[in-house]
Amino acid sequence: MSRADMLPGQCSLYQGQAATATYQKTVPARR
């Protein structure tokens, strides 16, 4: 399995978790 094949799945999963964590941190701060 090449790195290019692994990246899309891991990236989307990691970005999803990072986006959720960032969203939860940012929203209370803005409000």
PyMOL Python script that loads the backbone (N, CA, C, O; Angstrom):
from pymol import cmd

cmd.read_pdbstr("""\
ATOM      1  N   MET A   1       0.859  -1.197   0.000  1.00  0.00           N
ATOM      2  CA  MET A   1       0.000   0.000   0.000  1.00  0.00           C
ATOM      3  C   MET A   1       0.890   1.240   0.000  1.00  0.00           C
ATOM      4  O   MET A   1       1.706   1.430   0.902  1.00  0.00           O
ATOM      5  N   SER A   2       0.727   2.070  -1.006  1.00  0.00           N
ATOM      6  CA  SER A   2       1.585   3.248  -1.105  1.00  0.00           C
ATOM      7  C   SER A   2       1.090   4.348  -0.182  1.00  0.00           C
ATOM      8  O   SER A   2      -0.053   4.324   0.273  1.00  0.00           O
ATOM      9  N   ARG A   3       1.944   5.294   0.086  1.00  0.00           N
ATOM     10  CA  ARG A   3       1.585   6.378   0.993  1.00  0.00           C
ATOM     11  C   ARG A   3       0.446   7.206   0.393  1.00  0.00           C
ATOM     12  O   ARG A   3      -0.425   7.686   1.118  1.00  0.00           O
ATOM     13  N   ALA A   4       0.459   7.369  -0.923  1.00  0.00           N
ATOM     14  CA  ALA A   4      -0.584   8.163  -1.591  1.00  0.00           C
ATOM     15  C   ALA A   4      -1.950   7.505  -1.389  1.00  0.00           C
ATOM     16  O   ALA A   4      -2.968   8.192  -1.301  1.00  0.00           O
ATOM     17  N   ASP A   5      -1.966   6.180  -1.317  1.00  0.00           N
ATOM     18  CA  ASP A   5      -3.240   5.476  -1.122  1.00  0.00           C
ATOM     19  C   ASP A   5      -3.732   5.644   0.312  1.00  0.00           C
ATOM     20  O   ASP A   5      -4.937   5.709   0.557  1.00  0.00           O
ATOM     21  N   MET A   6      -2.799   5.713   1.254  1.00  0.00           N
ATOM     22  CA  MET A   6      -3.182   5.820   2.661  1.00  0.00           C
ATOM     23  C   MET A   6      -3.619   7.238   3.022  1.00  0.00           C
ATOM     24  O   MET A   6      -4.489   7.431   3.870  1.00  0.00           O
ATOM     25  N   LEU A   7      -3.013   8.219   2.376  1.00  0.00           N
ATOM     26  CA  LEU A   7      -3.250   9.608   2.783  1.00  0.00           C
ATOM     27  C   LEU A   7      -4.713  10.039   2.749  1.00  0.00           C
ATOM     28  O   LEU A   7      -5.187  10.596   3.739  1.00  0.00           O
ATOM     29  N   PRO A   8      -5.449   9.815   1.672  1.00  0.00           N
ATOM     30  CA  PRO A   8      -6.825  10.337   1.610  1.00  0.00           C
ATOM     31  C   PRO A   8      -7.668   9.904   2.801  1.00  0.00           C
ATOM     32  O   PRO A   8      -8.351  10.732   3.403  1.00  0.00           O
ATOM     33  N   GLY A   9      -7.633   8.624   3.149  1.00  0.00           N
ATOM     34  CA  GLY A   9      -8.443   8.139   4.265  1.00  0.00           C
ATOM     35  C   GLY A   9      -7.979   8.728   5.585  1.00  0.00           C
ATOM     36  O   GLY A   9      -8.796   9.205   6.373  1.00  0.00           O
ATOM     37  N   GLN A  10      -6.680   8.699   5.834  1.00  0.00           N
ATOM     38  CA  GLN A  10      -6.164   9.206   7.104  1.00  0.00           C
ATOM     39  C   GLN A  10      -6.348  10.713   7.189  1.00  0.00           C
ATOM     40  O   GLN A  10      -6.669  11.249   8.249  1.00  0.00           O
ATOM     41  N   CYS A  11      -6.144  11.394   6.064  1.00  0.00           N
ATOM     42  CA  CYS A  11      -6.265  12.854   6.071  1.00  0.00           C
ATOM     43  C   CYS A  11      -7.698  13.267   6.394  1.00  0.00           C
ATOM     44  O   CYS A  11      -7.925  14.132   7.240  1.00  0.00           O
ATOM     45  N   SER A  12      -8.660  12.646   5.722  1.00  0.00           N
ATOM     46  CA  SER A  12     -10.056  13.015   5.941  1.00  0.00           C
ATOM     47  C   SER A  12     -10.448  12.705   7.381  1.00  0.00           C
ATOM     48  O   SER A  12     -11.162  13.483   8.015  1.00  0.00           O
ATOM     49  N   LEU A  13      -9.984  11.576   7.896  1.00  0.00           N
ATOM     50  CA  LEU A  13     -10.326  11.204   9.265  1.00  0.00           C
ATOM     51  C   LEU A  13      -9.680  12.172  10.252  1.00  0.00           C
ATOM     52  O   LEU A  13     -10.328  12.650  11.183  1.00  0.00           O
ATOM     53  N   TYR A  14      -8.381  12.456  10.034  1.00  0.00           N
ATOM     54  CA  TYR A  14      -7.668  13.356  10.943  1.00  0.00           C
ATOM     55  C   TYR A  14      -8.245  14.762  10.862  1.00  0.00           C
ATOM     56  O   TYR A  14      -8.451  15.414  11.885  1.00  0.00           O
ATOM     57  N   GLN A  15      -8.505  15.229   9.639  1.00  0.00           N
ATOM     58  CA  GLN A  15      -9.054  16.578   9.468  1.00  0.00           C
ATOM     59  C   GLN A  15     -10.435  16.666  10.101  1.00  0.00           C
ATOM     60  O   GLN A  15     -10.804  17.709  10.641  1.00  0.00           O
ATOM     61  N   GLY A  16     -11.192  15.593  10.041  1.00  0.00           N
ATOM     62  CA  GLY A  16     -12.515  15.590  10.654  1.00  0.00           C
ATOM     63  C   GLY A  16     -12.408  15.753  12.160  1.00  0.00           C
ATOM     64  O   GLY A  16     -13.150  16.531  12.760  1.00  0.00           O
ATOM     65  N   GLN A  17     -11.482  15.018  12.775  1.00  0.00           N
ATOM     66  CA  GLN A  17     -11.302  15.124  14.222  1.00  0.00           C
ATOM     67  C   GLN A  17     -10.734  16.485  14.587  1.00  0.00           C
ATOM     68  O   GLN A  17     -11.167  17.095  15.565  1.00  0.00           O
ATOM     69  N   ALA A  18      -9.761  16.971  13.805  1.00  0.00           N
ATOM     70  CA  ALA A  18      -9.143  18.267  14.081  1.00  0.00           C
ATOM     71  C   ALA A  18     -10.166  19.381  13.917  1.00  0.00           C
ATOM     72  O   ALA A  18     -10.206  20.319  14.713  1.00  0.00           O
ATOM     73  N   ALA A  19     -10.995  19.275  12.878  1.00  0.00           N
ATOM     74  CA  ALA A  19     -12.008  20.303  12.638  1.00  0.00           C
ATOM     75  C   ALA A  19     -13.011  20.323  13.784  1.00  0.00           C
ATOM     76  O   ALA A  19     -13.439  21.392  14.218  1.00  0.00           O
ATOM     77  N   THR A  20     -13.384  19.152  14.271  1.00  0.00           N
ATOM     78  CA  THR A  20     -14.340  19.085  15.383  1.00  0.00           C
ATOM     79  C   THR A  20     -13.732  19.703  16.637  1.00  0.00           C
ATOM     80  O   THR A  20     -14.391  20.478  17.329  1.00  0.00           O
ATOM     81  N   ALA A  21     -12.477  19.363  16.932  1.00  0.00           N
ATOM     82  CA  ALA A  21     -11.818  19.909  18.114  1.00  0.00           C
ATOM     83  C   ALA A  21     -11.666  21.417  17.982  1.00  0.00           C
ATOM     84  O   ALA A  21     -11.909  22.153  18.939  1.00  0.00           O
ATOM     85  N   THR A  22     -11.267  21.879  16.808  1.00  0.00           N
ATOM     86  CA  THR A  22     -11.103  23.317  16.587  1.00  0.00           C
ATOM     87  C   THR A  22     -12.441  24.020  16.690  1.00  0.00           C
ATOM     88  O   THR A  22     -12.534  25.105  17.265  1.00  0.00           O
ATOM     89  N   TYR A  23     -13.476  23.410  16.136  1.00  0.00           N
ATOM     90  CA  TYR A  23     -14.814  24.014  16.165  1.00  0.00           C
ATOM     91  C   TYR A  23     -15.296  24.135  17.608  1.00  0.00           C
ATOM     92  O   TYR A  23     -15.831  25.173  17.999  1.00  0.00           O
ATOM     93  N   GLN A  24     -15.112  23.088  18.394  1.00  0.00           N
ATOM     94  CA  GLN A  24     -15.564  23.118  19.782  1.00  0.00           C
ATOM     95  C   GLN A  24     -14.771  24.141  20.585  1.00  0.00           C
ATOM     96  O   GLN A  24     -15.304  24.740  21.519  1.00  0.00           O
ATOM     97  N   LYS A  25     -13.509  24.347  20.236  1.00  0.00           N
ATOM     98  CA  LYS A  25     -12.697  25.330  20.968  1.00  0.00           C
ATOM     99  C   LYS A  25     -13.037  26.746  20.526  1.00  0.00           C
ATOM    100  O   LYS A  25     -13.032  27.673  21.336  1.00  0.00           O
ATOM    101  N   THR A  26     -13.333  26.912  19.239  1.00  0.00           N
ATOM    102  CA  THR A  26     -13.527  28.256  18.687  1.00  0.00           C
ATOM    103  C   THR A  26     -14.903  28.813  19.007  1.00  0.00           C
ATOM    104  O   THR A  26     -15.026  29.986  19.356  1.00  0.00           O
ATOM    105  N   VAL A  27     -15.931  28.000  18.894  1.00  0.00           N
ATOM    106  CA  VAL A  27     -17.304  28.499  19.084  1.00  0.00           C
ATOM    107  C   VAL A  27     -17.518  29.087  20.478  1.00  0.00           C
ATOM    108  O   VAL A  27     -18.020  30.208  20.573  1.00  0.00           O
ATOM    109  N   PRO A  28     -17.166  28.394  21.563  1.00  0.00           N
ATOM    110  CA  PRO A  28     -17.361  28.997  22.885  1.00  0.00           C
ATOM    111  C   PRO A  28     -16.563  30.291  23.044  1.00  0.00           C
ATOM    112  O   PRO A  28     -17.010  31.219  23.717  1.00  0.00           O
ATOM    113  N   ALA A  29     -15.386  30.350  22.427  1.00  0.00           N
ATOM    114  CA  ALA A  29     -14.548  31.543  22.550  1.00  0.00           C
ATOM    115  C   ALA A  29     -15.201  32.717  21.832  1.00  0.00           C
ATOM    116  O   ALA A  29     -15.110  33.856  22.290  1.00  0.00           O
ATOM    117  N   ARG A  30     -15.862  32.444  20.705  1.00  0.00           N
ATOM    118  CA  ARG A  30     -16.494  33.528  19.946  1.00  0.00           C
ATOM    119  C   ARG A  30     -17.756  34.009  20.656  1.00  0.00           C
ATOM    120  O   ARG A  30     -18.107  35.187  20.587  1.00  0.00           O
ATOM    121  N   ARG A  31     -18.433  33.087  21.338  1.00  0.00           N
ATOM    122  CA  ARG A  31     -19.693  33.486  21.984  1.00  0.00           C
ATOM    123  C   ARG A  31     -19.449  34.010  23.327  1.00  0.00           C
ATOM    124  O   ARG A  31     -20.390  34.395  24.021  1.00  0.00           O
TER     125      ARG A  31
END
""", "prot")
cmd.dss("prot")
cmd.show_as("cartoon", "prot")
cmd.util.cbc("prot")
cmd.orient("prot")
